[in-house]
Amino acid sequence: MNLKFTIDRFENNKAVLKTDDGDTVVWPKSKLPSDAREGMVLNFNILSDLEAEKDKKELAKEILNEILDVNPAP
């Protein structure tokens, strides 16, 4: 999914980004290109990472089993 945002303004160390639909996102200024300026259009490409999601679920399961002192069956 590709989203376009326009930098509406800067507030302290944050940037206020707006979509053409009027939705607003507040984003860290430090995570923008160094030449970022008001009016600049940014493209965000959002991808899912199923492998990372699986790894995080497995880690959460392991931590929970350790907390509960549960030994999963082989």
GIZI-V573450 format. One record per residue. N is the residue number from 1. SS is DSSP state (H for helix, E for strand, C for the rest). PHI is phi in radians with two decimals (999 if undefined). PSI is psi in degrees with one decimal (* if undefined). Layout:
BEGIN
N_SS_PHI_PSI + N_SS_PHI_PSI
END
This chain:
BEGIN
1_C_999_130.2 + 2_E_-1.95_126.7 + 3_E_-2.08_142.8 + 4_E_-1.95_132.6 + 5_E_-2.20_147.1 + 6_E_-1.93_134.3 + 7_E_-1.25_112.1 + 8_E_-1.41_-47.0 + 9_E_-2.92_169.4 + 10_E_-1.97_138.7 + 11_E_-2.29_105.9 + 12_C_0.99_-121.0 + 13_C_-1.72_20.1 + 14_E_-2.08_154.4 + 15_E_-2.02_137.2 + 16_E_-1.72_115.2 + 17_E_-1.84_141.9 + 18_E_-2.25_145.8 + 19_C_-1.61_170.5 + 20_C_-1.12_-24.9 + 21_C_-1.42_-6.2 + 22_C_1.64_-0.1 + 23_C_-1.18_148.7 + 24_E_-2.13_140.5 + 25_E_-2.30_135.7 + 26_E_-1.74_127.6 + 27_E_-2.28_142.9 + 28_E_-1.08_130.7 + 29_H_-1.08_-31.9 + 30_H_-1.17_-16.7 + 31_H_-1.69_11.5 + 32_C_-1.84_162.5 + 33_C_-1.00_149.3 + 34_C_-1.07_-25.3 + 35_C_-1.67_17.4 + 36_C_-1.04_139.1 + 37_C_-2.58_160.9 + 38_C_-1.04_137.2 + 39_C_1.62_-14.4 + 40_C_-1.18_138.1 + 41_E_-1.68_131.2 + 42_E_-2.04_142.0 + 43_E_-1.86_127.6 + 44_E_-1.98_126.8 + 45_E_-1.87_115.8 + 46_C_-1.85_122.8 + 47_C_-2.20_148.4 + 48_C_-1.50_150.8 + 49_C_-2.21_85.7 + 50_H_-1.12_-34.7 + 51_H_-1.15_-44.0 + 52_H_-1.12_-39.2 + 53_H_-1.09_-43.9 + 54_H_-1.09_-43.8 + 55_H_-1.08_-41.2 + 56_H_-1.18_-38.7 + 57_H_-1.13_-41.7 + 58_H_-1.13_-42.7 + 59_H_-1.10_-43.2 + 60_H_-1.07_-40.3 + 61_H_-1.11_-43.1 + 62_H_-1.12_-42.5 + 63_H_-1.13_-44.0 + 64_H_-1.09_-43.4 + 65_H_-1.08_-38.6 + 66_H_-1.16_-43.3 + 67_H_-1.09_-42.1 + 68_H_-1.47_-3.4 + 69_C_1.00_48.0 + 70_C_-1.86_133.3 + 71_C_-1.83_109.0 + 72_C_-1.12_145.7 + 73_C_-1.15_142.7 + 74_C_-1.15_*
END
